[in-house]
Amino acid sequence: MERLKQRILQDGKYLGRGILKVDAFLNHQVDPELMMACGEVLARRLSHTRPTKVLTAEISGIAPALAAAYHLGVYLIFARKHRPITLPEDSFHVRVPSPTKGGEVELWLSPEWIGPQDRVLIVDDFLATGQTIKALAQLVHMAGGRVVGVGALIEKVFQKGRENLRHLNVPIESLVRIARFEEDGAIIFAE
């Protein structure tokens, strides 16, 4: 998606160690118009999977996932990173490594919102190593649902996340693919 690519070039900053800072429009300050456009493209590309729900991880995935859910006409669910007291005792949870947090985070999902009848599309801001998306897929399976597709705004191809998710055997769509970062901070896009 050319519009997202241009915004990454304009406002993205490579911080080293494979980390791209996109706080200006996605991870801290959110550009709603851009997110709605991205969500529309993801929804169009993945509508053939016929999802009944969209799932993401709190917090950075919420904006693009909400936009995709809106355009698909389905509910958005986000896995919580902290267990609130309102979560039922039988809630599902997994641990996942987080390079930006410098350790592990927990993801929690209530059994109230995904069940055996659900076809779940996972949408996140980044597809890097695939660890977060893999953990979200585990939550869906624990709840008895079925993962039908994966969508991401930005894929860091060099981190092999797509390959790490092949076992899901579902369509994987990303709007922008980054091949690598140069030492001077230049962003090199794939294709």
Backbone hydrogen bonds, N-H to C=O, Kabsch-Sander energy under -0.5 kcal/mol:
donor,donor_aa,acceptor,acceptor_aa,energy
5,K,1,M,-2.1
6,Q,2,E,-2.5
7,R,3,R,-1.7
8,I,4,L,-2.2
9,L,5,K,-2.2
10,Q,6,Q,-2.2
11,D,7,R,-3.0
12,G,7,R,-0.5
12,G,8,I,-2.1
13,K,21,K,-2.0
15,L,13,K,-0.5
15,L,19,I,-2.9
16,G,19,I,-0.5
19,I,16,G,-2.1
20,L,18,G,-0.5
21,K,13,K,-3.4
21,K,19,I,-0.5
22,V,20,L,-0.6
25,F,22,V,-1.4
26,L,22,V,-2.1
27,N,22,V,-1.2
28,H,23,D,-0.7
28,H,29,Q,-0.7
29,Q,23,D,-2.7
30,V,28,H,-0.5
31,D,25,F,-2.2
35,M,31,D,-2.5
36,M,32,P,-2.5
37,A,33,E,-1.9
38,C,34,L,-2.6
39,G,35,M,-2.9
40,E,36,M,-2.0
41,V,37,A,-1.8
42,L,38,C,-2.6
43,A,39,G,-2.6
44,R,40,E,-2.3
45,R,41,V,-2.6
46,L,42,L,-1.9
47,S,43,A,-1.1
49,T,46,L,-1.8
50,R,47,S,-2.0
52,T,119,R,-3.2
53,K,119,R,-1.6
54,V,75,Y,-2.3
55,L,121,L,-2.5
56,T,77,I,-1.7
58,E,79,A,-2.3
61,G,57,A,-1.2
62,I,59,I,-1.6
65,A,61,G,-2.2
66,L,62,I,-3.0
67,A,63,A,-1.9
68,A,64,P,-2.2
69,A,65,A,-2.8
70,Y,66,L,-2.6
71,H,67,A,-2.0
72,L,68,A,-1.7
73,G,69,A,-1.4
74,V,69,A,-2.1
75,Y,52,T,-0.8
77,I,54,V,-2.9
79,A,56,T,-3.1
80,R,108,W,-2.3
87,L,84,P,-1.6
91,S,88,P,-1.5
92,F,109,L,-2.7
94,V,107,L,-1.8
96,V,105,V,-2.7
98,S,103,G,-3.7
102,G,98,S,-1.6
103,G,98,S,-1.6
105,V,96,V,-2.8
106,E,81,K,-0.6
107,L,94,V,-2.7
108,W,80,R,-2.8
109,L,92,F,-2.6
113,W,110,S,-1.2
114,I,110,S,-0.6
118,D,115,G,-2.2
120,V,118,D,-0.6
120,V,146,R,-3.5
121,L,53,K,-2.4
122,I,120,V,-0.5
122,I,149,G,-2.5
123,V,55,L,-2.3
123,V,121,L,-0.5
124,D,151,G,-2.1
127,L,154,I,-2.5
128,A,126,F,-0.5
134,K,130,G,-2.7
135,A,131,Q,-2.2
136,L,132,T,-2.4
137,A,133,I,-2.4
138,Q,134,K,-2.0
139,L,135,A,-2.0
140,V,136,L,-2.1
141,H,137,A,-2.5
142,M,138,Q,-2.6
143,A,139,L,-1.9
144,G,141,H,-1.1
145,G,140,V,-2.1
146,R,118,D,-2.3
148,V,120,V,-2.8
149,G,120,V,-0.9
150,V,171,P,-2.3
151,G,122,I,-2.9
152,A,173,E,-2.2
153,L,124,D,-1.3
154,I,125,D,-2.3
155,E,176,V,-3.0
156,K,127,L,-2.6
156,K,154,I,-0.5
157,V,155,E,-1.1
157,V,178,I,-1.6
158,F,178,I,-0.7
159,Q,156,K,-2.1
160,K,157,V,-1.9
161,G,128,A,-1.5
161,G,156,K,-0.5
164,N,160,K,-1.8
165,L,161,G,-0.8
165,L,162,R,-0.9
166,R,163,E,-1.1
168,L,165,L,-2.2
169,N,166,R,-1.9
173,E,150,V,-2.7
175,L,152,A,-1.6
176,V,153,L,-1.7
178,I,155,E,-3.6
179,A,177,R,-0.6
179,A,188,I,-2.1
180,R,188,I,-1.7
182,E,186,A,-2.8
185,G,182,E,-2.2
188,I,180,R,-2.6
188,I,186,A,-0.6
189,F,187,I,-0.6
190,A,177,R,-2.9
